[in-house]
Amino acid sequence: MESNFITAPEKNSFPLVKAVLSFTPIYFFTSCYVIWFYLNELGRLSLFTTSLQNKYYLFASLISFILLSISFSIITFIPSMLLCQLYFSFQTSSFNKVLNVKRIPLIAIASSLSTLIFLSVISWLDYIPILIKDYTFIILFTSLCIISFTLTHLISTKKNKPHYFYSKNNWVKRQYFCKERVATIFMVAFSGATVVFPLSLIFKFGSAYTTRGVLYALVLSALISILSLMPAVFLYSSSMAGTSIFKKLRAMLITSTTIFIFVLFLMPNLVSLICFGAFKNIGIIDETQHIYVIAKPYYSPSMFPSPVWTHIEGDDAERFYLKGTSLFSLGESVLLCPEFVVETKNKFLKKNFDKIFGDNDLSLQHLKTVARSCVPVKKEHIAQWDTIQDTGNKLNSYSFQMK
């Protein structure tokens, strides 16, 4: 007679689930550190303990932080990813008989530095001809193809001698490998052109107004251009020859992670930027200025002085309205800040290359000082209310025009 009872699963039925759950304390402490790091920059650690009550938001903030970090690391290592694809294509061909593939990363580094020089010259020119301005990428890529072609034949090509391969019951003679050479030159040149992606992290999140700042930015750009190709250099090295593909991928992952941490050390504002972006993606931060309605029995308009805050007129005796920005809404309170605090925060996220040493600490202290104007308001006493100024139904008319 069959039993109607369901037998309990064996102890080792869910090894993957157990492995994931075993790292739960690490996930928790990591998400706590990310929140602590952000609140410490604002000088608002008093909100830290109350922000840890919602475990779902802790997990969401950690996932958002990890995904954004992975996105930044992919941007950093796009040049290496292209060379790695080229490396694995070499494993299925005999192209390494005519080309020293170990020197391919060196050619890519030269191509990347050429891109940096090209962009620097373009940015320094007061007048750029229309032909160059309209076809910048085409001119850059053509130049990189010429450079890659020249360097490939100077430092990487072996002696041209015939090689015989057995294919379709016949011996096939090959000597020049024209298709493989064109593909290699194209990939190396394209890898050098994609260095603009990691360089965009410097151009977008940094500023320089003096000669010393520009020189430091150029040195840092050259260093990041080389570091972005280091995983490929490690993969092409002789130490990885003969190892399995899984060991190569694991070594690539470890190398990329180590180099990315080093890049974060070179540009510490990137960590702040990732934290800010991670919280913004899940709604903990909303840097857009809105109108908020606040209950008067618990807060009064005098607590928000007019020189600092912009008040909105209203005829409600129990509430008042003002403009502000929510820079943190995890926990029991909403950290409401004036507009100039957001402007100071955005300036802090940009690295000032004119002041190389000690500038980050000074900017952090300035941000903490300015952030004192922010006010934590209980969530049950505040609500976003932008419609108070839409008396003429402008939002509806705007949506109608968009249609």
C-alpha positions in Angstrom: 0.0 0.0 0.0 1.4 3.3 -1.0 2.0 6.0 1.6 0.4 9.4 1.2 3.1 11.1 3.2 5.7 13.1 1.4 9.2 12.2 2.4 11.5 15.0 3.6 14.3 16.0 1.3 17.7 14.8 2.0 20.3 17.0 3.6 22.2 17.6 0.4 19.2 18.1 -1.9 19.7 21.9 -2.1 23.5 22.5 -2.0 23.1 25.8 -4.1 20.5 27.2 -1.7 22.6 26.3 1.3 25.7 27.9 -0.3 23.7 31.1 -1.0 22.2 31.2 2.5 25.6 30.7 4.1 26.7 34.1 2.7 23.6 35.9 4.1 25.6 37.6 6.9 28.1 38.9 4.4 25.2 40.3 2.2 23.7 41.9 5.3 26.9 43.6 6.5 27.8 44.7 3.0 24.5 46.4 2.5 24.8 48.0 5.9 28.3 49.3 5.0 27.0 50.8 1.8 24.2 52.7 3.7 26.7 53.7 6.4 29.1 55.0 3.8 26.5 57.2 2.1 25.1 58.6 5.4 28.6 59.3 6.7 29.2 61.5 3.6 26.1 63.5 4.5 27.0 63.6 8.2 23.7 61.9 9.0 24.7 58.7 10.8 21.8 59.3 13.3 19.6 57.8 10.6 21.6 54.7 10.2 20.0 52.5 12.9 16.4 53.2 11.8 17.3 52.6 8.1 18.1 48.9 8.9 14.6 47.9 9.9 13.4 47.0 6.4 15.4 43.9 5.3 13.9 44.0 1.8 15.3 47.4 1.1 18.7 46.3 2.4 18.7 43.4 0.0 17.5 45.7 -2.9 20.2 48.3 -2.2 22.8 45.6 -2.2 21.6 44.1 -5.5 21.5 47.6 -7.0 25.0 48.4 -5.7 26.4 45.1 -7.1 24.7 45.6 -10.5 26.0 49.1 -10.8 29.5 48.1 -9.8 29.4 45.3 -12.5 28.2 47.9 -15.1 31.2 50.2 -14.2 33.6 47.3 -14.3 32.3 46.2 -17.8 32.8 49.8 -19.0 36.3 49.7 -17.7 37.2 46.4 -19.3 35.5 46.6 -22.7 38.9 46.8 -24.5 40.0 43.6 -22.7 36.8 41.8 -23.5 37.4 42.3 -27.2 40.9 41.0 -27.0 39.7 38.0 -25.0 37.3 37.1 -27.7 40.1 37.3 -30.2 42.2 35.1 -27.9 39.7 32.3 -27.8 39.3 32.5 -31.6 43.0 31.8 -31.9 42.6 28.6 -30.0 40.6 27.1 -32.9 42.9 28.2 -35.7 46.5 28.0 -36.7 47.0 31.7 -37.0 49.6 31.6 -34.1 52.0 29.9 -36.6 52.5 33.2 -38.4 51.8 35.6 -35.6 53.2 36.0 -32.1 49.8 36.3 -30.3 51.5 37.2 -26.9 52.3 40.6 -28.3 48.8 41.4 -29.3 48.0 43.2 -26.0 51.1 45.4 -26.5 49.8 46.5 -29.8 46.4 47.2 -28.2 48.0 49.3 -25.5 49.8 51.4 -28.2 46.4 51.7 -30.0 44.7 52.9 -26.8 47.4 55.4 -26.0 47.0 56.7 -29.6 43.3 57.2 -28.9 44.1 59.2 -25.8 46.6 61.4 -27.7 44.1 61.9 -30.5 41.3 62.9 -28.1 43.7 65.2 -26.2 44.8 67.0 -29.4 41.2 67.4 -30.5 40.2 68.9 -27.1 43.1 71.4 -27.1 42.5 72.7 -30.6 40.7 76.0 -30.6 39.5 75.4 -34.2 38.6 72.0 -35.6 38.1 71.7 -39.4 34.6 70.6 -40.3 35.9 67.5 -42.1 37.5 66.3 -38.8 34.6 67.4 -36.7 32.0 65.6 -38.7 34.0 62.4 -39.2 35.9 62.1 -35.9 35.3 58.4 -35.3 36.0 57.4 -38.9 39.3 59.3 -38.8 40.2 57.9 -35.4 39.4 54.3 -36.4 41.3 54.6 -39.7 44.3 55.9 -37.9 44.1 53.1 -35.4 43.9 50.5 -38.2 47.1 51.9 -39.8 48.8 51.9 -36.4 47.7 48.3 -35.7 48.7 47.1 -39.1 52.1 48.7 -38.8 52.8 47.4 -35.3 51.5 43.9 -36.1 54.0 43.5 -38.9 56.8 45.1 -37.0 56.7 43.4 -33.6 54.4 40.4 -33.9 54.7 38.8 -37.3 56.8 35.7 -37.6 58.6 34.6 -40.7 56.4 34.1 -43.7 56.8 30.5 -44.7 54.2 28.1 -46.1 52.2 25.9 -43.8 50.3 22.8 -44.8 47.0 21.7 -43.4 45.1 18.5 -44.1 41.5 19.4 -45.1 38.9 17.5 -47.1 41.3 14.7 -48.0 43.8 17.2 -49.4 46.8 19.1 -48.2 46.2 22.8 -48.3 49.0 25.3 -48.4 48.6 28.6 -46.5 51.2 31.3 -46.0 49.7 34.8 -45.5 46.5 34.2 -43.6 45.0 37.3 -45.0 41.5 36.9 -43.4 42.9 36.3 -40.0 45.3 39.3 -40.3 42.5 41.6 -41.3 40.3 40.3 -38.4 43.2 40.8 -35.9 43.9 44.4 -37.1 40.2 45.2 -36.9 39.8 43.8 -33.4 42.9 45.5 -32.1 42.0 48.8 -33.6 38.4 48.5 -32.3 39.8 47.6 -28.9 41.9 50.8 -28.9 38.9 52.9 -29.9 36.7 51.5 -27.1 39.1 52.9 -24.5 36.9 56.0 -24.7 34.4 54.2 -22.5 36.7 53.9 -19.4 38.1 57.3 -20.2 34.6 58.7 -20.1 34.6 58.0 -16.4 37.4 60.5 -16.0 36.0 63.1 -18.5 32.5 63.0 -17.0 33.3 62.7 -13.3 36.4 64.9 -13.2 37.4 68.5 -13.8 40.6 70.3 -14.4 41.2 74.0 -14.9 45.0 74.4 -14.4 48.0 72.9 -16.3 48.9 70.7 -13.3 45.3 69.4 -13.2 45.3 68.6 -16.9 48.6 66.8 -16.7 47.4 64.7 -13.8 44.2 63.9 -15.7 46.3 62.8 -18.7 48.6 60.6 -16.5 45.5 59.1 -14.9 43.9 58.5 -18.3 47.0 56.8 -19.6 47.1 54.6 -16.5 43.5 53.6 -16.8 43.9 53.0 -20.5 46.7 50.5 -19.7 44.8 49.0 -16.7 41.7 48.4 -18.9 43.9 46.0 -21.0 45.6 44.2 -18.1 43.2 41.3 -17.9 43.9 40.6 -21.6 47.6 40.9 -21.0 47.3 38.3 -18.2 45.3 36.0 -20.4 47.8 36.2 -23.3 50.8 35.6 -21.0 52.7 32.4 -21.1 51.7 31.5 -17.5 48.1 30.8 -18.8 49.3 28.5 -21.6 47.9 25.0 -21.3 45.4 25.7 -18.6 41.7 24.9 -18.9 39.2 27.5 -20.0 37.6 27.5 -16.5 40.9 28.3 -14.8 41.5 31.1 -17.4 38.0 32.6 -16.7 38.5 32.4 -13.0 41.9 34.1 -13.2 40.4 36.7 -15.5 37.7 37.4 -13.0 40.1 37.7 -10.1 42.4 40.0 -12.1 39.6 42.2 -13.3 38.2 42.6 -9.8 41.6 43.5 -8.4 42.3 46.0 -11.1 38.8 47.5 -10.7 39.4 48.0 -6.9 42.7 49.7 -7.8 40.8 52.0 -10.2 38.4 52.9 -7.4 41.4 53.8 -5.3 42.6 56.1 -8.0 39.2 57.8 -8.3 37.6 57.5 -4.8 34.6 59.6 -6.0 33.5 56.6 -8.1 32.5 54.7 -4.9 30.3 57.6 -3.8 28.9 57.8 -7.3 28.0 54.1 -7.3 26.4 54.3 -3.9 24.4 57.4 -5.0 23.3 55.7 -8.2 22.4 52.4 -6.4 20.1 54.2 -4.0 18.6 56.4 -6.8 17.8 53.3 -8.9 15.5 51.8 -6.2 13.9 55.1 -5.1 15.7 55.7 -1.8 17.1 59.0 -3.4 15.2 61.4 -5.6 17.5 64.2 -6.6 14.6 66.0 -8.5 13.2 68.9 -6.6 9.5 68.5 -5.7 6.9 70.3 -3.6 6.1 68.6 -0.3 3.2 69.1 2.1 4.0 68.8 5.8 1.6 68.5 8.7 1.6 71.7 10.9 0.8 70.1 14.3 4.2 68.4 14.2 6.3 70.9 12.2 5.9 74.6 11.7 7.0 76.9 8.8 9.4 78.7 11.1 11.5 75.5 11.3 12.2 75.9 7.6 13.5 79.5 7.3 12.8 81.3 4.1 16.3 82.2 3.1 17.1 78.5 3.0 13.8 76.9 1.9 11.3 78.0 -0.8 7.8 78.1 0.6 4.7 77.7 -1.5 1.5 79.6 -0.6 -1.5 77.5 0.4 -4.8 78.1 2.2 -4.7 75.0 4.3 -4.5 75.9 8.0 -3.3 72.4 9.0 -0.5 72.0 6.5 2.2 74.1 4.7 4.1 73.5 1.4 7.7 73.9 0.4 10.2 72.8 -2.2 12.9 70.3 -1.4 14.8 67.2 -2.5 14.7 63.8 -0.8 18.3 62.6 -0.4 17.5 59.6 1.8 14.1 58.0 2.5 15.0 54.6 4.0 13.6 54.0 7.4 11.2 56.1 9.4 12.2 59.5 8.1 12.7 61.4 4.8 15.9 63.5 4.7 14.6 66.6 3.1 17.2 69.0 1.7 17.3 72.4 0.0 18.4 72.6 -3.7 21.9 73.9 -2.9 22.7 70.8 -0.9 22.1 68.7 -4.1 24.3 71.0 -6.1 27.1 70.6 -3.5 26.6 66.9 -3.6 27.0 66.8 -7.4 30.2 68.9 -7.2 31.5 66.5 -4.6 31.0 63.6 -6.9 33.3 65.2 -9.5 37.0 64.8 -8.9 39.0 68.0 -9.0 42.3 67.2 -10.6 43.7 70.7 -9.8 43.9 69.6 -6.2 45.3 66.1 -6.2 46.0 65.5 -2.5 43.7 66.3 0.3 40.9 67.8 -1.8 38.5 64.9 -1.2 38.7 65.4 2.6 38.1 69.1 2.3 35.1 68.6 -0.1 33.7 65.9 2.2 33.8 68.3 5.2 32.2 71.0 3.1 29.4 68.6 2.1 28.8 67.7 5.7 28.6 71.3 6.7 26.2 72.2 3.9 24.1 69.1 4.6 23.3 70.4 8.1 20.5 72.4 6.4 18.7 69.1 5.7 15.8 68.1 7.9 14.7 64.6 8.7 10.9 64.5 8.6 8.7 61.5 9.7 7.2 59.8 6.7 3.7 59.9 8.1 3.9 63.7 8.4 5.1 64.4 4.8 3.9 63.7 1.3 5.0 64.8 -2.2 2.4 67.2 -3.6 3.6 68.7 -6.9 0.0 69.3 -8.0 -0.4 72.3 -5.7 1.1 74.5 -8.4 -0.8 72.9 -11.3 -3.8 75.1 -10.9 -3.9 75.7 -14.7 -3.8 72.0 -15.5 -0.5 72.5 -17.3 0.6 68.9 -16.8 -2.4 67.6 -18.6 -2.1 70.1 -21.4 1.6 69.2 -21.8 0.8 65.4 -22.0 -1.9 66.3 -24.7 0.7 68.2 -26.7 3.1 65.2 -26.5 0.4 63.0 -28.1 
